[in-house]
């Protein structure tokens, strides 16, 4: 079979497998009432039918800013065509996630173009396509009315756009040859991130990672003007999509809000800052989020569900028990109770600062990356103790263990791809960008967000998969050849850049 025919067959097979996996999740494990799903659906429907971005509060439809409008806008556009159909939303997300797979393949191929010949770049792209198509963790979220699928897509496209800048340029193929357009790739990357921020408000972490890499790459004073120009263009692109949302909030709610409230609270609701600070001194397992954090202001919180590590003394445990007894009477946290939890948090942090600032975030990072990721599936994810879990529910254990193993394989491939590719100088800024984004996002959610939900790392999977695909690139005989730009030079000579004629 000719190489071109073999590649087309590979692409078609990956696409069919990817569609099949996602359709399986949609048919067998659809989710319409998890987490923020009801909020998103109601916001979208009210926006479409009543032309008001709001929720019904105390029997009255009122404008809110508790969620950014990107995903509700996505839902409203589908509802306008197909009605209030969750299945239509999931079908659209299946198609969108397959587009993400192709974006990831382009990211991997673009990085491989720095050091690998054309045939090897095709191999890397195919590997990335297969890894993305068969990723069960991103595929699972296409079956849920949640913002993750759209956020992952925009993250992948933003990464691709930013790799068209000097972050992804090398000595043989200048960034101006990669992008022959009046629209600056810095501005384009910022613009896509701005649109993504209207879906997930932490999306600007991608630009923060890009800025850190540029500081490293352009550390000499002679490059500082280039750095400031790139930052200004990215900032301009980021702000442009946010201005209408901020203007709406200023005009309707009389406050300047470019994102969404830190705790997603409705007007007049208490932001549980003290309770959150207390949780940050001990909560690192996703299981505890279910039993404690997610019950706040809705269900009773049982002291028996809180681990012993949440208390430094019997007196402190008794104080928490007293506060929970008062809370459980109304199931609503009062300002006085919140302040009391905040005082306990300050005492615990003063006693063990490294626990709050280092140990718990590190444990949360492990929970974010090495969880079974079964939060949308009818499985517990429990693996220990192994003997009892195996005896109690073997199907649950096998599924959970398999997903842990698959997750570990993706992370191991990413590590191998990053290490192998780092040997070659030209792709190092691109590799550093992907790794920095993963680290920055992990650190942010491990330290500053209330609960360690594994879904928060899904936006990193385009980077993880692209790095993993690089593990399938053949090693060159000498890293020096890539450092000299010979492979990339051949690529520049044989492949036309956008808007430029091919070289003879």
VENFEN-V693981 format. One record per helix or strand of 3 or more residues. SS is the DSSP state (H for helix, E for strand). FROM is the first residue (numbers start at 1). TO is the last residue. If there is no record, write none. Layout:
BEGIN
ss:from:to
SS:FROM:TO
SS:FROM:TO
END
This chain:
BEGIN
ss:from:to
H:3:28
H:37:50
E:54:57
E:60:63
H:70:82
H:86:112
H:118:133
H:136:143
H:148:162
H:175:178
H:185:197
H:205:217
H:221:252
H:273:279
H:286:291
H:293:295
H:303:305
H:308:310
H:314:330
H:335:351
H:353:370
H:386:392
H:394:422
H:428:447
H:454:470
H:479:483
H:486:494
END
